[in-house]
Amino acid sequence: MKKQEPLNNIPKRVDVIGVPISIVNLNIALDFVYNNFDKIRGNYICASNVHTTVMAHDNKDYLKVQSNSIMSLPDGKPLASTGKKKGFKEMKKTTGTHFMQAIFKDERFKNKRHYFYGNTKENLEIMIEKVKNDYPNLKICGYEPSIFRDLDDNDISNLIENIDNSKADFVWIGIGAPRQENLMYRLQGKTNTIMTGVGGAFNILSGKVNDAPKWMQKAGLEWLYRLIKDPRRLFKRYLITNTKYILYKIKKWLFIKKR
């Protein structure tokens, strides 16, 4: 297991329905990683949205996983808006996809090596070729498709060995929530990398799924764009989690008013 160094200057967090979300924007997040790179090796970054925040609120084990990240990006306008209303004007929506793309482009990370884990073999290979074309100077040191079941101890050992043999600096994990966060929690301190869960970002990078138009991103309507594109899979999820999120916010507001 990697020996953990003392950590300094970790971004503070704001309480969003009982879940701690980092008070960051894209630039703050990038600066934090750059300025503390070696100190935060072995740790993981979550891209937290309404869905994962509601799940963490409802599940103490998953709340522990989310809370134990080195940083939880506000991957959703409602989370960033909560921070702003509490006085943290610098807090802005920072998606896992945009964070990853910004790392790819940032000259400060030009010598870092990248490992990708997730998706099917076919889709992953398409994504890797697209990334090589879009970021020709990016150092890709390895990739592998996910195992579509819970990983046992032997699977974890093999994954750690593959990552460490590749000498990766960043590991991007795209297997969706809560699986990717639970996996990173199990890997914490066991690799010499910085891990980030990026959900469906691999499909966006490959061109299989289009990112929402800029105006919808600015309006915080990416969820609506995804719902329109995949209503059968996402309707129930958004109906339940978005409703719960609103109810939890109201409950929290009423509790504060009574105090």
N, C-alpha and C positions, 0 to 999 in steps of 0.2 A: 504494500500500500504506500502511495506517495505521502511523504511527510508534509503536513500543511504548514505553511509559513504564516506568521501573524498578518492579519489583514487590516489595512488602513483605508480610510476615505471611502468606505462602502456607501453607496447612495442611500439616503434615508428613505423610509417607506411611509405611505399613507394608508390608513385603514379604509378599505372598501368592502362594505358589508362583512366586516370581520376578517378580511383577507388582506395581508400586507402587500401593497403594490409599490414598486420603486418610483421615486419622484425623479423622473428623467425625461429627457427628450432624446432624439437621435444623436445629437452632438454630445450631450452629456454622457450617454451610454458608450459611445465610441471612445471618448476621452478617458473614461474610467477604465475600460479594457486596456487601452494603450498604456496608460500610466501605471497600471498595476498588473501587467501581463503575467509575469513570472509568479507573482504572489497568488494569483487566482487560478493557476493551473490546477487541474483536478476538480474544479468546481463546475457548476452548470448555471445556465441562464434560461429562465422561462419566458415565453411570450404569452402573457396572461390576458385573456379576453373575458367577455361576459360569461361565456359558457364555462370556462375553466374556473372562474371566480365563484360561480354558483355551485359547481361541483365541490370546490374546496370548502365552501360554506357548509355544505351538506355532509361532507365526509371528513372526519378528523384526521384520518391517515393521509388523505390527499392534501389536506390543509398543511400538514407537516412537511410533505414533499414540496409544495409550493413555497412555504415559508423558509425552507432550508436552502433555497437557491441563492447564489451570490447576487442575483439581480432578477427582478420580475418586471419585464417590460410592459407598459400599459398598451397592450395590443388591442385597442378599442377606444373609441372616443368617449363612451360613458365613463370608463375608468379614469381617463385623463381629465374629464370634466369634473369628476368628484374631487380630484386633487386641486384643481384650479379654484373650485368653490371653497376649499379649505385654506386657500391663501398661497398655494404653490403655483404661481403663474408660469413657471418654467416647465411645468409638466405638460407634455404633449403626446399624442398617440404615436406609438413606435411599434410598428408591426415586425414580426419575426422575419418576414420576407424582405422588408426594406432594410432591416438591421444587417441581414446577411449580405445583401447586395452592396450596402455601404462599406462593409468590411472588405469585400472583393475590390472595391474601387479605391479605397483609402491607401495612399502611398505609404503610410506608416506601417502597414501590414504586408507590404509587397513580398517580403521574404518568408512569410508564414505558409505553412503547409496545411492542406485541407483534406478532410476525410468525410465521406457522405455515407449515411446509413439510413435505409428506408426504401419503401415502395417496392414494386416488382422489378425483377431483373431487366425486363424489356423497357419499362418506363424509365428506370434509373439510367440505363445506358443512353437512351435518347436525351435525357437531361444532361448527362455528363458531356456529350458531344456538343450540345447547345451552349453549355457553360464555357467549354473550351473555345468556341467561336466568339462568344460575347466578351470573354475575359481571357484573351490569349496568353497573358502573362501570369495567370493564376496558377499556383503550384498545387495541383491535385495529386495527392500521394496515395489515394486508395478510396474504394467504395464497395459497398455490398448491399444487396437487397435485404429487407427485413424478413424475419421468421414470423409467420402469421399465427402465432400462438404465444403463450407466456413462455419466456426464456427460462430454462433451468440453469443450475449452477455451471454445468458444462458449457452451455451456450454462452453464458456470461464470460467465462474464462477464455473461450475462443475469440469472442469479440474484443476483449481487452488485449489479447495477444496480437490480433490483427491490427488494432489501432496503434499499439506501441511499436510493433515492428515497422509500421509505416512512418514512424517519427512525426506523426501529425501534431499540429499546434491547435487547430480548430477541428471539432467534430460537429457536423450538422446532422441532426436526427429528425427525420420526417416521417413519423409513424402515427401522428395524431394523438390528441389528448384523450384519456390520461396516460396512455401507454408510454409516450415518449418521456414525460416527466418522471414516471415511476422507474423507467429504465435508467435515466440519468442519476436518479437518487441512489440506485444500486451501484452505479459506476463511480459515484463521487469518491474522490481520493484514491482511485485505483488506476487512473491513467494520468499521463502528463499533459493533458489537453484542457482546453476550455470547450465545454459542450453547450450546445444551444438547441432547444426543441423548436422546430420551425413548421410543424403541422403540414399543410398542403403546399408548402413553398416549392417543393420539387416539381409538382405539376405545373406551377406557374412558370418556373424557370425553363421547363421543357417546352412550353407553349401549348401543352395539352389543355390547360385551363387558363383563360385570359384573366388578368388582374382587372379589378373594377376601374371604370373611367375615373380620371383625376377628380372631376367634380363630385362624384359619389364618395370618393375617399375623403375629400375635404369636408363633406357634409356628414361623415360618419355613417354612410349607407352601404358600406361594403357587404354587410350581412344581407341586405336586401338584394344586392346584385347576385350574391352566391345563392340566395334562396330562389331567385328567378331562374338561375341556370340549373339548379338541382333541387327542385321542390319536393320530389318524392323522398329524398334522403334527409333534407334539412328542415322540412316544415314542422315536424313534431319537435325536433330539437329546439328550434328557435321559439316556437310557441310556448314550450315548457320553460326553458331557461330564461328567456326574456321576460316572461310573466313573473317568474320567481324573483328575478333581479329587481324588478319594479316593486314587488311586494316587500322584499327585504329592505329596500331603500326606504319605503314608507314606514315600515316597522321601526327602523333605526331612527328616522326623523321624529316619530311619535315618542319614542323612548327619550330622546334628547330633550324634546319639548316638555316632558313631564318632570325632568330633573330641575 
